[in-house]
Amino acid sequence: MSEQGESSGAAVEPGSHIACMVGRTDPINQTLNGILQSVAVLEHEGLVSLVIKILWAHGFYKDIDFDDPTALDGVIALAGAALCSALMEYKTGIYKCVEFSTAKSGDTYRSILTYISNKIYPRAELAARFKALKAKIKERGEARLGL
């Protein structure tokens, strides 16, 4: 991928639900001309930690088929929707309670799943990086329990 914008990255549309996370991740060069150059938004430590807590704090990891390459997609989308909801509470710089429910966050959840399916999986380099991320999540979760 060159600095002139030639890339096989995935576009992040400014009004999309995933944009709430893209605009608030670590200040690294993750987009070039509006094209996502990595899965950095999904690699953010806050999102990874939340996925680990969701799965390993209450034993839900036991219900995950880690041999299924898409097994963690739903949990990652759920964690992303929760983070977007939390970010929206401070959108104006002043705290305003935002309900986290299927009705309020379902579109964000579905948008993140669609993003994963349509933008990450079709691109070999992004799919490989996403697979590595999920392996890292599993390793950290197991290490947390001493497995």
Disulfide bonds with the S-S distance in Angstrom:
Cys20-Cys84 1.83
